[in-house]
Amino acid sequence: MAWMHENMSAGKSKAQVFAARLFSTILLVAVVGGTMVSMNPWAFMALMSVLSIAASVELFRMIGNSDTRCQPRWGMTLSVLYTLTLAGILGSCGREGLAFVSQIDTAFIAFAILSTFMFQLREPVQANKSLLCVGTTVLSVLYIPFLFGFLGKTLFVPPSGDFTEGVALLIWLVVVTKITDIGAYCTGSLIGKHKMIPHISPGKTWQGFFGALVWALVTGSTIYYFNGENLAALGGWPHVITLCIILPLLTVVGDLAESVIKRSLDAKDSGNTLPGIGGALDLIDSLCFTAPALYFYLLWLN
C-alpha cells in the first residue's frame, strides 16, 4: 500500500514530505486520468508497461542489495520482453489477441524456467544458493510482469468486445482494490486492536481487515448500481457481491506478499519512484493478485 509509506527520512520535515506526496499524487492522477480520458488502448498499454518495468527494476534492486543471489540482468530482460510483447499484442489486436496471448503465456513460463537454469550452468553449484538463484529469478519475473499483465488483459475480457466496457471494468477493479487498502488503514487506525499477522506486518489488525471488506463491498456495489450498463460483464448482483469479497481478500494477501519479500530481503521500501508515496511496486502489489482473479472469474463466467 504505497500511500501508507511515511518515507520521512531524518533530513526532511513534515512539510517537505507532504509537498513531495502532494506533487506525486497530482502527477499520478494527471497521468492516470489522461489515460482514461484518451480511451486509447495504446495509452493504457504504455502506462501499464511503465509501471510493470519500474516495479521490476525496484524488485531486482532490492534483491541486489541483499544477500540473496539471482540473475538480475536476465531477469530484467525477461521482464521487459514479456511486458512489451503483451502490450504490443493487446494494443494492436485487442480482444482478438487474447487467445494468442494465452499461448505466449505458456511459452514464456517454460522459456523463463529453462533459460534461467541454462544460465545457471555457468556457475559452480554452491549448496542451495544455485537453486535459490534460479528460483528467485523466475519468481521475480512471474510475480510482477506476468501477474500484473492480467490488468491489461482485463481491458479486453468483456464478451461484447466494447473497449468502453473494458475500461469501466478496469476502473472498477482498481477502485475496489485501492479502497480495500484505504479502508483497512482507516478502520485499523480508528478501532484496530487485535493484530492480524504481526510476524509479517505488525500494523495490520483484524478490525482493519473486516472494515476493508465493508468498504470494498459498499464501494464496488455502488459503482455497479450507477454504472451497471458498462459493467455487464460482471454478470449481475450475485457475482458482484462475490467479487467484492474475493478481491479484498486477495488485496490483503497481495500487500502481505510484498511485506514478505521486503522482510526477506531486509528492505524498508521498494523504492522512491513516486517521492513521498513510495515505489511502483508499492502501487501495484495488490493489483498483481486481484487482476488475475477477476480475469479468470470473468472467463469462467462468460
ABEGO torsion letter per residue (X at the ends): XAAABAGBBAABBAAAAAAAAAAAAAAAAAAAAAAAAAGBAAAAAAAAAAAAAAAAAAAAAAAAABABBBBAAAAAAAAAAAAAAAAAAAAAAEAAAAAAAAAAAAAAAAAAAAAAAAAAAABBBBEAAAAAAAAAAAAAAAAAAAAAAAAAAAAAABAAGBAAAAAAAAAAAAAAAAAAAAAAAAAAAAABABBABAAABAABBAAAAAAAAAAAAAAAAAAAAAAAAAAAAAGEAAAAAAAAAAAAAAAAAAAAAAAAAAAAAGBABAEAABBGAEBAAAAAAAAAAAAAAAAAAAAAAX
